[in-house]
Amino acid sequence: MRTIDVAIVGAGFAGLAMAGALRRAGRDDLVVLERADDVGGTWRDNTYPGVACDVPAHLYSLAAHPNAHWSRTFAPGGEIQAYLRDVAAREGLGDRLRLRTPMLGAQWDAIDAVWRIDTGAEPLTARSLVLACGRLTEPHVPAIDGLESFEGALFHSARWDHDVDLTGKRVAVVGTGASAVQLVPELARRAAHVTLFQRTPAWIVPRGGSEIPLAERERLLENPGDLARLRAELYTEGEARFASRSGDAAASATAREAALAHLHAQVSDPALRAALTPDYAFGCKRVLLSDAFYPAVASDAVTLEPTALTAVDGSTLTAASGAEFEADVLVLATGFASAEQPYADLVRGDDGTLAEHWSEGMTSFGSTVVAGFPNLFVLNGPNASLGHNSA
């Protein structure tokens, strides 16, 4: 069995970027393992109405693959997916990209100094293993009493069922995070009514952005230096937000006031405003961007239930407050299993699995390498996520 230099698990942004960087460094002996039938990672999986990036598109792209063709300031999910397909094609990965090939297990062989990888097909052996599996891969389904008894369509926002016609339906949404603030305004336009279960309100700031005129796209295409400067400017703007997310009292106060002003400008009802106002410091949780969420929630099309969904009995949904609601469709916008990485049980190093090593918290050196797991590299590992800029 031939030993491969590098095996990369995942064909989203991180995996494709890693493969490209290795190839440009002259290290072509690699494979990219992807369990799905296409590249794209979270942008392949998330297809809910309104899905888009909340980072400006010219920054939320690979430096090695600048894209002058973005249609909007904040690119729609389908456009990002198409971009990643194009990146994979331009990188010329060919048969190095192995779709429908999951990593079912990986064992470090200390005698031969290689990783032995089980894919369910032909075993692979690699000198180095790169986990580019992402944090937004496995939907989190909360433990809700009687959830399985729901009589209508039930699905997670990351596994959207496009066969369900929402027209004239009573739709309930659980969660008010990054997916929900994009999804709820779209549902409010389609459904008969939307009931929104909110456990914890989020800090929300204006999103802005617009369609990018064709003339501007052509100008950036013809002037790559301008495109590079635009990317640099967007990065600098993001870095300026670090203070407000990292405990700087003055910067946090300024950002908090901007978020509150946004809320007051869009929600006139004092009681509803109070329910939508967080009781924690700005920046302690992910700050969201939206110009459409508050108006949707303030409209007659949406009812905000400011407590969690605690029980389901057929079509009846009961909140922690005791309030009951009827629904035809139930959407779980409840995030992902990001604190405990799903792949951790599959990777075994010198003395146990990653899950065992991280049982008391995820640790690493430089967010990338983990003691006891030689030649293993974790992309977007412990403490790598940013709250102010694009990684």
VEXSEBA-532450 format. One record per residue: x, y, z of N, C-alpha, C, O, CB in turn; residue in one letter. Coordinates in steps of 0.05 Angstrom, whole numbers, plus 5000, padded with zeros to 4 digits. Glycine has a CB too. Layout:
BEGIN
XYZXYZXYZXYZXYZA
...
***
This chain:
BEGIN
501749765000500050005000501850255000503550285017498150005025M
501350434981502950674979502150875001499750895008502550804951R
504051005012503551205033503351485020505151575006505751205054T
501151615025500651885015501952085033502252045057497651945012I
502852315023504152515039502152645059502652645083505452735021D
499952745048497952885064495152795057494352795034498253195061V
493552725077490752675074489152905087489652955111489852395085A
487453035072485853255082482953155084481853045065486053505064I
481653195107478853115110477053365110477153535127478552965137V
475453375089473553605085474253765061476553835056473653775110G
472153835045472553985021470854235021469654315001471753814996A
470854375044469754645046472054845042474054785029468354685073G
471655085053473655295050476355205059478355225045472855545065F
476455085084479055025096480454805080482854825075478654935125A
479054595073480254365060481354445032483554365024478354145057G
479654595017480554674990482954874992484754864976478254804975L
482855055012485055245015487655095023489755155013484455445037A
487454895040489754735047490954585024493354585020489054535069M
489154465008490154314984491554504965493654434954487854174970A
490354744961491654934943494355034953496255054938489855164939G
494455084979496955184990499154964988501455034982496555265020A
498454724993500454504991501354474962503754434957499254245001L
499554494943500354464915502154684906504054644892497854444897R
501454934915503255164908505955144921507955254911501955424916R
506154994943508754944956510154704944512354624954508354904986A
509054584923510354364910509754094922511153894916513254404910G
507754074940507053824953504453724941502253774951506853854984R
504753574919502453484904501353214913499153134905503153464875D
502853074930502052804938500052824961500752794984504552644946D
497552874953495452914973492752804964492352764940495153214980L
490952774983488252704976486452874994487152945016487652394980V
484052944983482053084998479652895000478452824980481253364985V
478952825025476752635030474252795037474352955055477452435052L
472152755022469552895027467352685028466852545009469053105005E
465852685050463752485053461352545036459852355029462852475082R
460852795028458552865012459152824982461352744975457653155017A
457252894965457552854937458453104922458453114898455052744924D
459153314938460053564926461753714946461753644970457553744917D
463353904936464854074954463054284966460654304958467254204939V
464154444984462554674994462054685023461454905034460054684980G
462354465037461954475066459254585075457154505065464154625079G
459354775093456854895104455155025082452755045085457455085126T
456455125061454955255039453655055021451855125005456755445023W
454454805022453054595008450654505024448554445013454954355002R
451054485050448954375068446754575075444454495078450254285093D
447354825077445355025085444155155061445455315047446655235104N
441655095056440255195032437555315040435755345024439854975012T
437255395065434755505075434155775061436055905052434755545105Y
431655855060431056115048432456345061432356375086427956165048P
433756515045435156745055438056695064439356875073433756845079G
439056445060441756395069443856565054443756585030442456095065V
445556685070447656865058449856895079449556815102446457145050A
452156995070454357035088453957305102452857495091457057035073C
454957325127454857585141457557715142458057895158453757545169D
459357625125461957755121462057855092461257705074464457555127V
462958095087463058195059464457995041466557895047464458465058P
463257955018464057735000466957764991468357564988462257724976A
467858014986470558044976472657984997475057954990470958334965H
471857975022473657875043473157585048475157435054473158035069L
470657495046470057215051470557045026468756935015467157185060Y
473057045018473956894995476956844999478256975016473357034968S
478056664984480856584988482756794975482256874952481356304977L
484856864989486757054978487956954952488557114934488957114998A
488256694949489356584925487356574902488056524879490456304930A
484856624909482756614888480856854892478456814899481156344890H
481857094887480057324889477857304868478157194846481657584885P
475557414875473157384858471857654853470757774871471157194870N
472057754829470858014822467957994815466658194811472358144799A
466857754815464157704804461957694826459657644819464157454789H
462657744851460557734871458357924864458758144856461757804899W
455857824867453557984858452558174880451258374874451257804850S
453158114905452258284927454458314948456358164949449758154940R
454158524965456058574986456358325003458558235010455258815003T
453958205011453957965026452857745008450457735002452157995053F
454557565000453857374979451857164988451957075011456357224969A
449857104971447956884977449456614979451556574967445756874956P
448256434994449656174998450156024973452355914970447956005016G
448256024954448655884929450955994913452355844899446155884913G
451456244915453656374900456356294912458256254898453356684901E
456356264939458856184952459455884945461755814940458656214983I
457355724944457755444936458855434908460655274903455055294938Q
457855594889458855594862461755684861463355574846457155774844A
462455874878465255974880467055744888469255714877465456214900Y
466255594909467955374918468255154898470355024896466855264944L
466155104882466454914860468555014840470154854830463654874846R
468455274835470355384816473155374827475055314812469655684810D
473555424853476155394866477255114863479555074855475955474896V
475554914868476354634865477254574837479254434832474154444874A
475754684817476554644789479154774782480854664769474254744771A
479455024791481855174785484355054798486555084788481555464792R
483954934821486254804835487054544821489254434827485554754864E
485454454802486154214787486553964805488453814801488654264771G
484753934824485153714843484653434830485953234838483253744866L
482953434809482553174795481852954814480152984831485053104779G
483252724810482552494827483752514855483352334871483552234813D
485152734861485952774888483552844906483552794930487953004890R
481352944894478953004908477152754907476252664885477453244896L
476652634930475052384931472452444945472252444970476652164946R
470352484929467752524939466452264948467352044940465952664918L
464352284965462952054976464951864991464651624990461551894954R
466951985003469051835017469351935045470952125049471751845001T
467951825064468151925091470551815106471651605099465651855107P
471551965126473451855144471951715166470651845183475452075155M
472051455167470651295187472351255212471251185233469751035175L
474851285209476751255231479551325222480251295198476550975243G
481251405241484051465235485751385259485151465281484451765227A
487751215255489351115277492351185271493351125250489050805280Q
493651305291496451365288498051105293497750975313497351585308W
499851035274501550805276504350915283505751015265501650635249D
505050885308507650995317510050845306512150965303507751005347A
509750595300511950435290512750535262515150575256511250135289I
510750565244511350655217511150955213511651065192509450515198D
510251095235509951385234508151475211508851645195512751525231A
505751355211503751425191500951415204500551295225503851235166V
499051555191496251525198494951315180495251325156494751805195W
493551135193492050935178489051015179487851025200492450645190R
487951055155485251185153483350985140483850875119485451445136I
481150955154478950775145476850945131475751135143477750615168D
476250885106474251035091471850855083470050935070475451155066T
471950605092469950405084470450275058469050095050467250545084G
472550375044473350255019476350175021477050045041472950454994A
477950255003480750195004482050345027481750595028482150254978E
483550215045484850365067486850555056488150515035486150165086P
487250775071489250975063491351005085490750965108487851255058L
493751065076495951115095497151375087497851425064498050885094T
497551555107498551825102500551905124500251835147496252025100A
502552045115504552145135503352365152504052395176507052245121R
501652525141500352745156497352735151496352665129501553025148S
495852815172492952815170491953095178492653205199491652605189L
490453225160489353495164486353465167484953375149490053685141V
485353555190482453555195481353835188481654025203481753485224L
480053845165478754095156475754055155474354105136479754185127A
474753955178471953855179469954075186467554035183471753635200C
470954305195469054525201467654485227467554265239467154555179G
466454705236464854705261461854685256460354615274465554955278R
461054745232458154775226457354535208456254575186457555035212L
457754295218457254055202454953885213453353785197459753895200T
454853855239452853675251450753835265451253965286454253485271E
448253845255446154005267445653915296445653675303443553975251P
445254115313444654055341441554045344440154235337445754275360H
440553825353437753785358437353785388438153595402436553525345V
436053985400435754005429433853785439432153685425434754275437P
434253715465432553515477429953655485429753805505433953395502A
427853615470425153735475423153505479422853335462424353915451I
421853515501419953305508417853275486416453465479418653355535D
417653025476415552965456416153065428414353065411413053085465G
418553145422419253255396418453055374417553135352422253325394L
418952805379418352595358415452565352414652445333419552335367E
413652685369410852655365409652875346407352865339409352675391S
411353065338410353275321409053165296410252995282412553475314F
406753255289405153135267405853245240405253115219402353175273E
407053475239407653595213410553555204411953385214407053895214G
411353715184414153705175415953815196415454035207414453855148A
418153675202420053755222422853725211423653505202419753585248L
424453945211427153925200428854145212427854355221427153935170F
431454105211433454305220433954495197433754425173436054165229H
434554745204435054945183437354865164437454945141435655215195S
439254705174441554615158440954375141442554275126443954555176A
438554265144437654035128434854105116432953965120437453765145R
434754335103432154445094430754255075431954145056432654715081W
428154215081426554035064425054215043423054335049424553865081D
426154225019425054394998422454274986421154404970427054434976H
421754034994419253914985416854015000414553964992419453614986D
417354145023415154245040414254515030415854705030416054255070V
411854545022410654795014409754945038407954855052408354764993D
410855175044410255335068407955525064407055655083412655485077L
406955545040404755725034402355665051401355435050404055725004T
401355865066398955825082399355655107397355585120396855705065G
401755585113402355415136403055575161404055805159404655215130K
402355455184403255575210406055455216406255215221401255515233R
408055625215410855535218411955625245411655865252412555635194V
413155445259414455515284417455485280418455295267413555325307A
418955675290421955675288423055675316422255845332422955915271V
424855495321426255485347429055605344430655495329426355195358V
429555825358432255945357432156215344430656275326434055765342G
433956385354434156665343437156725338438056955344432856865362T
438656535327441456585321441856665293440056775280443056335327G
444256615283445156725256443456615233442856765215447956655251A
442556365235440856255214438056375215436856445195440655955215S
436956395240434256485243433756765234431756835223433456455272A
435756945239435357225232435257255201434057455191437557395243V
436357065186436057075157433556935148432257015129438556945144Q
432856725162430656555155427856665161426056655144430856285168L
427556785184424956875194423657085175421357055169425156985221V
425157285166423957475147422857345122420857425111425857695140P
424257135112423356995088420856835094418956835078425556815077E
420756705117418456555124415956735128413756655122418956385149L
416456965140414257155145412857235119410457305119415257405159A
414257225096413157295071411457065059409757105042415257375051R
412056815067410856585054408756445071406656365061413056385048R
409256425097407556265114405056425122404856675120409056185139A
402956275132400656415142401356565167400356785172398356205148A
403056445184404056575208406556425218406856185214401856575230H
408256575232410756465243410756515273410356735282413256595229V
411256295288411656315316414656275321415756075313409956105332T
415856465335418756455339419456415369418756585385420156715328L
420756185375421456125403424356235407426256145394421255825409F
424556415426427156545432427956485461426656555480426956855428Q
430156335463431256285490432856525500432656605523432956025489R
434556625482436356855489436457045466437156955444439156755497T
435857295470436057485447438957545440440757505456434657755454P
439357625416442057685406442457985402440558125397442557535379A
444958065404445558345396445558345365446958185353448358435408W
444058525354443858545325444558835316443459025327440958475315I
446258855296447059115285446259135256445658935244450159155288V
446159375245445359405217447159255199449559235203445259705209P
445959145178447458985159448459155135450759135128445858755149R
446659315124447459465101447859285077446759065075449859635106G
449559385059450159225035448059255014445859355019450458935042G
448859174989447059204967448059034944450058894946446859504958S
446559044922447458914898449859064887449959304888445158894876E
451858914877454159034865453659074835453358874821456758864870I
453659324825453059374797454959224779457359184785453159674791P
453959144755455658994736458159164729460259044725454058924711L
457759424726460059594719462259584740464659584733459159884714A
461459564765463459554787464859274786467259264791462159594814E
463359064780464558804779466658794756468858684759462458584775R
465858914733467758914711470259084717472459014708466359024686E
469859304731472159464738474059314756476559324752471259724753R
473059164776474759004793476158784778478458714784473158894817L
474758664759475958454743478258554726480258424723473858324725L
477958794716480058914699482359034715484459094704478859124681E
481859084741483859214758484259054783483159114804482959504765N
485758834781486158664805487358804828486958724851487858424797P
488859014823490059164846487859294862488059314887491959374835G
485759394849483459514863482059304880481159364902481559654843D
481759064869480458854883482058774908480858734930480058604865L
484658764906486358704929486258924950486158864974489358664920A
486059174941485859394960483159394975482959444998486259664946R
481059324960478359294972478359084994477359115015476259234951L
479558854987479758645007481258735032480458675054481158394995R
483458875028485158975050483559175067483759175092487659105040A
481959345054480359535069478259395086477759475109479059735049E
476959195074474959045089476158895113474958885134473558845071L
478558795109479958665131480558855154480258795177482558525121Y
481559095146482159305166479659385181479759425205483459545152T
477459415167474859475180474159265201473259325223472659505160E
474659015194474058795213475858805237474858765259474358535199G
478358865233480258875255479459105275479959085299483058925245E
478259315264477459535281475159455300474659595320476559765264A
473759235294471659145311472658975334471058905352469658985295R
475158905334476158725355475758845383474958695401479158675350F
476259095387476059215413473259175425472959115449476759505412A
471159215409468459195419467658905426465658865441466459305399S
469058715416468458435421470358315442469958085450468658275396R
472258465452474358345469474558475496476558435510476958365455S
472558625504472458725531473259015535473259115557474258565547G
473959155513474559435515471959585522470059585507475759555488D
471859705546469359815557468260035539465860035533469759925584A
469960215530468960435513467960335486465760425477471160645509A
469460165473468660065447466159895450464359905432470959895435A
465959735471463559565474461059745479458959685469463959375498S
461459955495459160135500458260275475455860295470459960355521A
460060355458459360485432457860285414455760355403461860585418T
458860045413457559835396454759765408452859725393459259585394A
454559755434452059685447449959905441447659835435452459665477R
450760155442448960375436448060365407445760425401450260645442E
449860295389449060265361447060045357445160075342451560215343A
447459825371445559605369442859675381440759615369446659355383A
442859815403440359895416438860105399436360095397440860015444L
440360285386439160475368437860335344435660415335441260685358A
439160135335438059975312435359845321433459845306440059755303H
435359725345432959605355430659805359428459755351433559465382L
431360035371429260245375428160355349425860425347430460465393H
429860375329429060485304427160295289425460385273431460545286A
427360035294425759845279423559715294421759585282427659625269Q
423459735321421359625337420259835356421559935373422459385354V
417659905351416460125366415160035392414860195410414360265348S
414359785393412959685417414959645440416859485437411559415411D
414659785462416559765485416759485496418959395503415759955507P
414559345498414659075509416258885491417858725500411858965514A
415758905465417258745446420258815446421958645445416058765418L
420759075447423559165449424959045473427258945471423759475450R
423559045496424758935520425358635517427458535526422858975544A
423558485504423958205500426258145481427557935482421458075489A
426858335463429058305443431658415452433658415437428258425417L
431758525477434258655487435858455503434858345523433558895504T
438358395495439958205510440658315538440758555543442558155495P
441058135557441858215584444758145590445558125613439958075605D
446258105569449158045572450758245557449658385540449757755563Y
453358255562455058465550455358415520455358195510457858455563A
455558635505455958625476458458475470460558525482456058915464F
458258285452460658135443460957865458462657705449463058295447G
459457815479459757555493458657325477459557095480458257565520C
456757375460455757185440456057295412456657535409452757105446K
455657135393455957225365454157465359451757445364455456995346R
455257675349453757915342452657865314454057785296455558175343V
450057915310448757865285448258115269448158335280446057725290L
448058085242447558305224444858255210444458055197449858335203L
443058455212440558435198439158695198439058845218438758215210S
437958755175436158985172433258895170431459065169436959165148D
432858635167430158525162428958375185426458345186430258345138A
430558285204429458115225427558265244425358175248431757995242F
428458495254426758645272424058725259421958685272428158895282Y
424058835235421458895223419658655220417258675223421959025196P
420858425213419158185211417958105238415558045239420857955200A
419558105259418558035285416458225295414658155309420858015305V
416758485287414858685296412358685280410458825286416158965294A
412258535258409858525241407758335251408258175270410658455212S
405358345240403258165247403757885238402357695246400658265236D
405757845221406357585210407857395229407957155225407857605184A
408957515250410657365269409757415298409157635305413657445265V
409757195313409357215342411857135356412756905352406857045351T
413057305372415357235388414557115414413157245430417157485391L
415456875419415156755446417956765459419756615452414156445444E
418256935480420956995491421856785511423356845529420957255504P
421056535507422156315523422556075505421556065482420256245547T
423955875515424655645499422255455495420355455510426855485513A
422355305473420455095468421254855487423454765486420455005438L
419354765503419954555523418554295517419454085526419354655550T
416254305503414754055498413154065473412254285464412953995522A
412853835461411253805436409353575440410053365450413153745411V
406853625433404753415434403053435409401153595408402953445460D
403753275389402353285364403053555350405353605344399353255367G
401053715346401453975333401654205353401854435346399254035313S
401454135379401554335400404354365412405554175421399554255423T
405254615411407954675422407654835448406155035448409654835401L
409054755468408854885494411555015501413654885500408054685516T
411455265508413855425516414355405545412655315561413555715507A
416755485553417455485582415555665598415255615622420355575585A
414455865585412656045599409855915604408256025619412256295582S
409355685591406855555593404955615569402955485566405455635618G
405755805553404155875530404155645510406155505506405256135516A
401855615496401655395476401055515449399655715446399355195485E
402155375428401855465401401355225383402255005389404355625391F
399855265362399355055342401155115318401555335309396355045334E
402254895306404054925283403654695264403054465272406954945292A
404054755238403954555217406754465209407154235200402454665192D
408654645213411454595206413254695229412754905240412354735179V
415254535236417054605258419954605247420954405238416754405282L
421254835249423954875239425754915263425355095280424155115219V
427854755265429854775286432254935276433954835262430754495297L
432355195283434655365277436455375302436855585313433755655267A
437355135310438555105336441555065335442754965354437254875350T
442855135313445755125312446954855308445554665298446855245337G
449454825316450954585309452454485334452854625354452954645287F
453354235332454954115353457754215350459554065340454753795352A
458254455359460854585354462754565378465154585374460454875347S
461754515402463454505425464854235427467154215437461854555451A
463554025417464753755417464853665388462753595376463153555435E
467153665376467453615347466653325341467653135353470253665338Q
464853285321463853015315465952825306465652585310461753035293P
468152925295470252745286472152645309473752465305471952885265Y
471852765332473752715354473852425362475952325370473152885377A
471552285361471452005369472851825348473451595354468551915372D
473251935324474251765302477351765300478451595286473151865276L
478651955314481451985311482951895336482451995358482152285305V
484651695333486051575356489051625353490351545333485451275357R
490251745373493051805373494651615390494051375391493552085383G
496751715404498551545419497051405442497551165447500851705431D
495351545456494151435481491151445482489951405504495251585504D
489751495460486851495460485851675438487251765421485851595487G
483251725439481951885418482052175425482652265447479051795415T
481552335404481452625408479152695428479452875444480952775381L
476952555426474752605444475552565473474852715491472352415438A
477152355478478152305505480052515514480052615536479452025507E
481852595495483752805501482453075507483453225524485752835478H
480153125494478753375497476353345516474653525517477753475470W
476253145532473953095549473453315570471253355579474252825563S
475553455577475253675596475653955582476154155596477253645619E
475453955556475654195541477654165518479654025521476554425559G
477054295496478754275472481254445476481154685482477254365447M
483654315473486154455476487954385452487654175439487554375502T
489854565446491754515425493954725427493754915443490354525396S
495954695410498054905408497455055382497354935361500954785408F
497155315385496655485361494055405347493755455323498955455342G
492155295362489555215351489755005329487854955315488155465340S
492054875327492554705304493554425311492654225300494454835286T
495554405328496854145334496154065363495854235380499854155330V
495853805367494853695392496953495403497753315389492053565389V
497653525428499553345441498553055440496253005446500153425470A
500352875432499552595431498452505405497652275401497552535452G
498252695385497252635359499152735338498752945325494352765355F
501352585334503552675316502552715287500852565277505752475316P
503552925275502952975246499953015241499052955219504052755229N
498453105262495653165259495353465260496453595278493953025280L
493853585242493453875240490453925239489153835220494953995216F
489454085258486654145260486254435250487354615262485554115289V
484754465228484154735218481654835232479754685235483854725187L
481655085239479455205255479155045281476854975288476855215239N
481354995294481354835318480654995343479455215341484054715322G
481354905366480655035391481455325392483755395386481954885415P
479555505399480055785402480855925376482056145377482155835422N
480255805353480955935328478856115317479456295301481555715308A
476356075325474256235313474356535321475056595344471556125321S
473756705303473856995307471057105311469157005299475357135285L
470757315327468257445330468057715317466057855319467657465359G
470257795304470358065293471158085264470858295252472358225309H
472157865253473257875226472957605213472057415225476157965226N
473857585188473757325174476457185178478557305176473257375144S
476256925184478756765187480056715161482156585160478056505201A
***
